[in-house]
Every structure is written in C-alpha cells, then in structure tokens.
Amino acid sequence: MSRAFVLGNGVSRRDIDLTHLKTLGTIYGCNAIYREFVPDVLVSTDKPISTRIQESGYPMTNRFYTRRPDAGQGSRHIPQPYFGFSSGPVAVGIAAIDKNVAIYLIGFDMGPGESGKFNNIYADTEFYRRSNTISTYTGNWIKQLAIVTKGFPKTSFFRVVGTTTADIPALNSIKNLHHMPMDDFLNRINNTREL
C-alpha cells in the first residue's frame, strides 16, 4: 500500500521524528521545512519563500512545486486544479495525484497555538509572523482541503489531531477524511504497528 505523510507546519508535529517517518512512506512538506529536513516533495506557494528556495538551488536536486517556477531552476508548476491553493492543500493534492491510497495530514492545526496566538513551528523566523501575533485565517485552507479530499473519494485521508489542532466541523463531515489522535499515531509509528 502506498502511504504518504503531508506535513503542515503547525506546532502539533514538533514531536515527530521525521527521519523515522520517511522510512514509513513518502513525505510531502511545505515552505521552510527544507531548512531542516528534505521531504520527498516540497511545495511553496508564497513568492518570497519560494524565490528563496529556488535561489538556494534546492529544486535542482529535489522535487519542488511552486506557482511560478524560475526557468532553469528545476522547479515544477503546481498542478492546474490547485494553482490558486495554499501550500498545505496543494501538497495534499499532489500526494493524491501521486496515487497514494492513505494520506496522513500532520501539523494541519488550523487554529491558534498553545498561547492562543500564531501557530507555526517556524514562527519568529524569516518569512513568518511573530509568535505573539494573531493566528492565521484558515477559511481558505478548509475549503481547499475539502475540495481535494472530495475529489479523491477512493483515497483515505487521516488528519492527525494534537493538542493544538482545531476541531473543524466542515472537515468532520467528509466521509473519506478521518481523524486520528496524535498519541495513537505516535504509538503506531514508533511501535511499527500498522497505520
């Protein structure tokens, strides 16, 4: 069975050993994750950070998607159905296009962090908001995730839910999108139980 892990940058994913996770399936990541870890696929839709990624030479040796690839840099165009989507939903869409049958969404917190403020593992770094600012509006991400998951009804999507992961009723009603507690997920991956 082909399995994918799509990493959002919510703080709920901070305790996951990404190197170990890579042995269990294909990893799709977003934006600044490339600073510390090389996923199998990287997506960046925001121009400033996608420009920095391309200037770094990263796409020459790694699979990278963005809206407007710089010529000769090795970057790929985001697939047309998801061109206007945000990085996380695009990464989920590419994982589905790649025919993964089980896709785990990790760090898709879509709500405030423990402090009630901006929830992002890269807060206070270049291209990201300060950790004491208000949380990001997530309405577009929710709509985009619903479009992607409903577009692949035979694919099973699992949103891994940590203590900082928001409960979103609009996602709860999608038949092929399941919710898995973080403790259960960690137990499964760390004890080699079947996901």
C-alpha positions in Angstrom: 0.0 0.0 0.0 1.4 3.4 -0.9 1.3 5.8 2.1 2.1 9.5 2.3 2.7 11.9 5.1 1.9 15.6 4.3 3.5 17.9 6.8 1.9 21.2 7.6 3.8 23.5 9.9 1.5 23.6 12.9 3.3 23.0 16.2 1.5 19.7 16.8 4.1 18.0 14.6 7.1 19.1 16.6 7.5 15.7 18.5 7.6 13.6 15.3 10.9 12.1 14.2 10.8 13.0 10.5 13.7 10.8 9.7 11.9 7.8 11.1 8.7 8.8 9.3 10.5 8.8 6.0 11.1 5.1 6.3 7.3 4.5 6.5 6.2 6.4 3.4 6.6 9.4 1.1 6.8 12.8 2.8 5.4 15.9 1.3 6.4 19.2 3.1 5.7 22.9 2.9 7.8 26.0 2.8 10.5 26.3 5.4 10.7 22.6 6.3 13.5 22.4 3.7 15.8 24.3 6.2 16.0 21.3 8.5 14.7 18.3 6.6 14.5 17.2 2.9 11.0 15.8 2.2 10.4 13.7 -0.9 8.3 16.6 -2.3 8.3 20.3 -1.2 5.6 22.8 -2.0 5.7 26.6 -1.6 3.1 29.0 -3.0 4.2 32.3 -1.3 6.5 34.2 -3.6 9.2 35.4 -1.1 9.9 32.0 0.3 9.5 30.1 -3.0 12.0 32.5 -4.5 14.5 31.9 -1.7 14.1 28.1 -2.1 14.8 28.4 -5.9 17.8 30.7 -5.3 19.2 28.1 -2.9 19.5 25.5 -5.7 17.2 23.1 -3.8 15.0 22.3 -6.8 17.9 21.2 -8.9 18.2 18.0 -6.8 14.8 17.8 -5.1 11.2 17.7 -6.3 9.8 21.2 -5.7 6.5 22.7 -6.8 5.6 26.4 -6.9 3.2 28.7 -8.8 5.7 30.4 -11.0 8.9 28.4 -11.4 12.0 30.2 -12.3 13.4 29.0 -15.7 16.3 26.6 -15.4 16.0 26.1 -11.6 14.4 22.6 -11.7 11.2 23.8 -10.2 7.8 22.4 -11.3 4.4 24.0 -11.8 1.7 23.4 -9.3 -0.9 21.2 -11.0 -3.6 23.3 -12.6 -6.6 22.3 -10.4 -4.7 23.6 -7.3 -2.9 26.6 -8.8 -4.5 29.1 -6.5 -4.5 26.9 -3.4 -2.2 27.4 -0.4 0.9 25.2 0.2 -0.7 22.6 2.5 -3.7 21.8 0.4 -1.5 21.8 -2.7 0.8 19.2 -1.1 -2.2 17.1 -0.1 -3.5 17.3 -3.7 -0.1 16.3 -5.2 0.1 13.3 -2.7 -3.3 12.2 -4.0 -2.4 12.7 -7.7 0.7 10.5 -7.0 -1.8 7.7 -6.2 -1.1 7.3 -2.5 -4.0 5.5 -1.1 -3.5 6.5 2.6 -2.6 10.1 3.2 -1.8 11.4 6.7 -2.1 15.2 7.3 0.3 16.1 10.2 0.6 19.6 11.6 -2.6 20.8 9.9 -3.6 22.5 13.1 -5.6 25.4 11.5 -6.1 27.2 14.8 -4.3 29.1 17.4 -1.3 27.6 19.2 -1.0 26.9 22.9 -0.6 30.6 23.6 -3.7 31.4 21.6 -1.5 33.1 19.0 0.2 32.3 15.7 0.5 28.5 15.4 3.5 27.7 13.2 6.7 25.8 14.0 8.7 28.5 12.1 7.2 31.5 13.9 9.8 34.2 14.5 11.9 33.2 11.5 12.4 34.7 8.1 9.1 34.9 6.0 6.9 34.0 9.1 4.9 36.1 11.5 6.0 36.7 15.1 4.8 34.1 17.6 2.8 36.7 19.6 0.6 37.7 16.6 -2.9 36.5 16.0 -3.5 33.1 14.4 -3.7 32.9 10.6 -7.2 32.9 8.9 -7.8 29.3 7.9 -11.1 29.5 5.9 -9.5 29.1 2.5 -7.4 26.1 3.7 -10.5 24.4 5.0 -12.4 24.9 1.7 -9.3 23.8 -0.3 -8.8 20.6 1.8 -12.5 19.8 1.3 -12.1 20.1 -2.5 -9.0 17.9 -2.6 -10.4 15.2 -0.3 -13.8 15.0 -2.0 -12.0 14.9 -5.4 -10.4 11.6 -4.4 -13.2 9.6 -2.9 -11.3 6.3 -3.0 -8.3 7.7 -1.1 -8.3 7.6 2.7 -7.1 10.8 4.4 -6.2 10.9 8.1 -5.9 14.3 9.9 -3.6 13.7 12.9 -5.0 15.6 15.8 -2.8 17.0 18.5 -3.5 19.3 21.4 -3.2 22.4 19.2 -5.2 21.1 16.4 -8.5 22.9 15.9 -11.8 21.0 15.6 -13.3 22.0 12.3 -16.9 20.8 11.7 -16.7 21.3 8.0 -13.9 18.7 7.8 -15.6 16.3 10.2 -18.4 15.6 7.7 -16.1 14.4 4.8 -16.6 10.7 4.5 -13.0 9.8 3.4 -11.3 12.2 5.9 -10.7 10.6 9.3 -9.3 12.0 12.5 -6.6 10.2 14.4 -5.3 11.3 17.8 -1.6 12.2 17.9 -1.0 9.7 20.7 -2.4 6.9 18.6 -0.4 7.9 15.6 2.8 8.2 17.6 2.2 4.8 19.1 1.6 3.2 15.7 4.7 4.7 14.0 7.0 4.2 17.0 6.0 0.6 17.7 5.7 -0.4 14.0 2.0 -1.1 14.2 0.0 -1.0 11.0 -1.2 2.5 10.2 
